[in-house]
Amino acid sequence: MGTTTFRLIAAAAVVHVVSIATVGVSGQVKVGSDQRTAGQVFDNVQVLKDVTVDDFMTLMGLMTAAVGGDCADCHKDAGTNVVDWAFDTPRKIKAREMSIMVQAINRDHFGGQQVISCWSCHKGRTRPLSTPTLDQVYGEPDLLPEDLVYTSADYLPEPGAIIDRYLEAIGGEARLKAVTTITATGTSLGFRGFGGGGKVELYARRPDQRSMIIRYEAAGRDATVRSYNGERGWIKTPLNVLGEYPLYGSELDGARLDAMLTFPDQIKTALRRLRTLDQQEINGEWLDVVQGDVVGANNMFATLFFDPETGLLVRAVRHGPSPIGRMPTAMHFSDYRDVDGIKLPHDVRFVWLDGRDEIKLDRVQLGAAIDPSRFGRPTEVESLR
């Protein structure tokens, strides 16, 4: 078992145990799905108390990724060996100090732009490296591309041309615009067996309603639901301390973007200030890259990766802002198949900061009627059959 796999499983297991033991218990978690900020919902949140709950949950994944740990590393009381979200461990106190430092550097030296993050120094280590090795000095540089680029270079093709080629490759813009709804069923494979075994239902209605339900075969296990009704969004997963919670921050913006991009012809509506980036090599393949700012969102941008040979979209990554760094969420698309003259991906990998899932679709329908309640609160959506 790889280190990354272990961390994901360990973090999820810790959250699962604590959610059973402490939700609703004084000093741990204050129950109330209508409360919006981390400071209102959790006890003893000091530096990041004004972050919305949905972003706070994602931000914790960003922090653990930066230091290469899991939830227990900061939240376990060494005296009792029990995970306690509210207890101030030495690592938790240090994390607060580092969060203040990161915000101060960006404020005082970069005009408030998000330039420095926890990852900038830590890169998956508890303690940042301070000295390069000579092999690194004289070896090949690790030149990773910037995640945010503001303008296209003159020598690159127009972003609109790359998008138009994609739309033509999957059926043509006119045919795509005629699609009003998409429904699908399939199977969740999870991440290397963890979290899989679920039956998937996908519902989407133009322009911006989307719901995905994963019903697990294990008896007594809650479904995973991510729903957005065009105005409000929710997440419900078995392995988190809140169970179900509404979206208010960048996760709400992300849910809307995911819903809009389910209908590919809406790319130019969902994104503005489109720009073309240099090609990037991913898994040995060079891909065309288009980036744009998400319309109506707070400092969120999305980067789209296209296969230059087929024109197909193979990856979409959205970045939401946070006080300590950008929060990426990615979707990977493959196994495009014809559905009533339109090519749609039947293999979708969803990757976020505290988990992964792979969805294999086996049946996709266009134009089917969808009950509006399919896009509502997860506890209501889950009960629908």
N, C-alpha and C positions, 0 to 999 in steps of 0.2 A: 504494500500500500504506500503510495507516494505521500510526501509531506503535505502537499496541498489538499489531497483527499482527506487525510487525517484531520487537518484543521477544520475543514468544512463539516465533517461528521461530528467532531468534538464540539464545535460551536453550536451546531444544531441540537445535539444531545443535551448540552448544558441549558440552552434556552427552553427545550421541552420540559426538562425536569423542573426548572424554576417556574415555568408558566403554570405547572400543576400545583406547585407548593406555595406560591406567593401572590398570585393575582388576587387582589382584594384584601390582602393582609396589610394591616397598618405598618407603615415604615418601608413598604416595598413599592407597590404600584397602586395608584389611585384609579379606580375604574370610572369610565365616563367617555363614551365614544364621541360626544360632541365637543370635548375639550381639544384644543388645537395645538398647543405648544408643549414642548418637552417639560418645561417648568411647571405646567398645569397638571400634567399627567403623571410624571415621575417625581419621587422624592429626591432631594439633595442634588438636583442638577443646577449648577452654578454658572459656568461659562457659556454653555450652549442652551440656556433655558428658553430663549426666544425662538429657537428653531422649531418649525412645525414637527409634529410627531412623526409623520411619514418620512420627512427628510432626516430626522434624528435617527430613526431606525436604520436607514441606509448609510448615514454618516458613521455609525458605529462599525459597519462593515468596511468603510473606507479606512477607518483608524486601525482596525485589526489587520487589514491587508498591508498597511504601511509598515507595521512593526512585526509582521510575520507571526501573529499569535492568534488566539481565539478569545471569546468573551471571558472565560474563567481567568485568564492571565491578569486581568485588571480588577475583576469583581469578586475574586475568591478571598474570603477572610482567612488569613494564614492561621489564626488561632483556633478557629472552629472547622476549617477546611470545607466551609459551606459557601456557595455562591450567594452573595447578597448585593443586589444592585445599588442600594443606598449607602452601604458601608464604604468609608474612605480608606482604601488600601494605598500603600506608597506609590504604586504604579498609577493608580487613578489620580492621585494628587499631582504627580509629575505630568500626566497627560493633560490636566487642566493648564498647568504652567506652559506646556508646549503649545497648546491651542492659542493661548493668549499671545505667545511669542510670534506664532505664524501670522496671526491677524495684525499684529503690530508691524511686522516687517513689510507686509503688503500695503498697509496703510501709510507708513512713514517713508518707504523707499520706492514704492511702485504706484503711487497715486490711487491706492485702493483696488488696483487690478489683482486678479487671482494669478500671481506669478509663482509664489513659493507655497508649497503644501507640505504635509507630513512626509509624503513620498519623496520629495525633493532630496531629503537627506537620508531617510531610513532605508528605503528601497527593499522592504521585506525583512529588515533586521531590527532587533530591539535597540541596539546601539549603532548609530551611523559609523561607517568607516571614516577615519580621519586622514589616512595616508595611502596613496596609491602604491601598488607594487611596481617594480621596474618592468615586469612583464606587461603590465597594463600601459605603462608609459610608452614602451616601444612596440606594443602590439597593435592589432587592428582596433580602431576606435569603435565604441558601441554607439552608433549614430541612430538613435531612435527619432522618428519624425515628431514634430510639434503636434499637439492635439488640436490647437486652435490657430488658424491662419486667417488673416483679415482680407487679403486681396489675391486675385489670381495672377499668376505670372503671364507675361505677354505671349510666351511660346506655347502655352497650354491651350487645348481646345476649349470652346465655350461650354460652360456647365449645362446649358440648355440642350446642346447637341447630344451630350452623353445621356441625359435623361430621356430625350426624344427617341434615341436609339433603343433604350430599354423598353419604353412603352410600345414601340413598334415590334420589338422582339417577342413581347408577350401577348400581342393581339391587336394592337393599334388603339389610339386614344379614343376614337369614336366608340368602338366596341366596349372599351373599359368604362367609359362614362355611362353606359347603359346599365351597368351592374348596380343595383340598389342595395342588395343584401348578399352576404356570404355566410353560409353555415357549414360546419365541418365536424366530423368525429374522428377520433384516433386514440393513440396510446401514448402515455408519458413514460419515457425510459429512465428519467432521473439522471443523476450524475454517477456513472460507474455503479449503477444498481442502487444508489442511495436516493430515496425519495421517489422511485419509480413505481411501476405497477398500477398506475391510475388510468381510468378511462376519461378521455378528453372530449369536451364539447366546446366549440367555438362559434360565437354569434357576432356578426358585425352588420351595422346598418349605416349607409352613407348619410351624412358626411363624417360623423365622429362619435358613433356609439359602438362599443365593443365589450365583450365579456368572454372570459375563458374560465371554464370550470374543469377541475381535475378531481374525479371521484375515485377514492382509493378502495381497493378490494379488502384491505385489512378491516376487520370488524371494529366499529367504534372509533375509527379514525376520521376526523373532519376532512372535508374537501378543501382544496385550495381554490380560491375564487379571486379573480382580478376583474373588476367591472367598472365601466364608465358609461354614463347615460347622456353624455353631451354637455353636462354641467358639473356633475359631481362624480367622484370616483371612490372606490373602496378596495382594500386588500384584506383577504382572510386566508391565513395559512395555519396549519396545525402546529408548526414549530416557532411560535413567537409569543412573547409575554402578553400581548394584547389581544390575540386571537383575531378579531375583526377591528379595523379602524379606518376612518375616512381619510381621504387625501386632500391636502390643502396647499402644499408647497410645490417643489419641482416635480415630485412624483405625480401630482395632478396634471401638470403640464406634459409630463411624459406619457401619461395614460391617454391624453387627448391626441398627442402625436402618434402613438402606436395605433390608435383607432383610425386616424386619417390615412396613415400610410398603408393600412390594410387594403385601401383602394388606391392602387399605384398612380392613377392619373392625377391624384391630389398633391403630389410632391411639390409642385410649384405654388400651390395654395398654402401648404403647411409651412414651407420654408421661404425665407426672403434673403436678399443679399447673397445669392448663390455665387460660389467661387469654385474654381477647379484647383486642386492641389496636385503636387507631383505624384506620379504613380508610386504605390507602395507594394512591397513584396510581403505577402502573407502566405505562410505554408508553402513556399516555393513558387507561388504564382504572383505575377505582377498585375495589379488591379488599377483601374481608373478610379479617381477619388473626387467626389463632389461634396462640398460642405455648405451649410446654410444656417442662418439663425431661425429659431422656431418662432413662428408668428404668434403673438399674444402671450409669450412666455417670458419669465424673468431670467434673462441672461442664460438661456439654454440654447445650445446649438447641436446640430446633428451632422454626422459624417457618413456618407453613403459610398459603398465600394462596389464597383461593377466589373464583371469579367469583360475585358476588351475584345475577346473573340466572339462571345455569344451575345454580349450586351446586357446580360442578366444581372440583377442586383443580388449580391451574395452576402452582404453584411450591412447592417445599419447600426450606428453607435450614437446614442444621445448622451450629452454631458450636462448634468444639472449642477448649479452652484451650491457651495456650502462654505462656512467660515474657514474650513481647514483644507479645502481642495475640491476639485471637480469630481462629481460622482457619475461614473460611466455605467451605462446599461446597454447591452448589445443584443441584437438578433442576427442569427446566421441563417441563410436561406439556401436550400438545395433541393434536388429531386423535383424539378419543375415538370408538371404534367398538364396535359390539355384538359380543360374543363369547359365544355361548350364553346370552344374556339379561343379560350384564353388560357395562357400558361400560368399556373400558380404553384408556388412551392409546397411540397408535401412533407418536407423535413425542415423543421424550424427549431433551432437551438436558442434558448433564452438564457442569457447570462447576466447576472447582477452581482452586487458586491458581497452578498452572503449566500449565494447558491447558484446552481445551474439546473437546467432541465432541457430535455430534448423531446420534441413532440413529433410523432410520426402520424400523419393524417392518412386515413384510408378511404374517406368519403367526403367529397366537397360538393356543395350545391350552390348555385347562383339563383337569386331572385325568390327564394322561399320566404313565406311570411314569418315574421318573428314577433312574438308577444313582447311588448315594451318592458314588461317586468323582468325579462331576461337581463336587462342592463342595470338593475337596481342593486339594493344592498345584498351583500353575499349571503346573509342568513336567509333571505327571501329567495334569492336565486338558487341556492343550494337545494331548497325544498322542491323546486320545480323538476318535473320529470318529463 
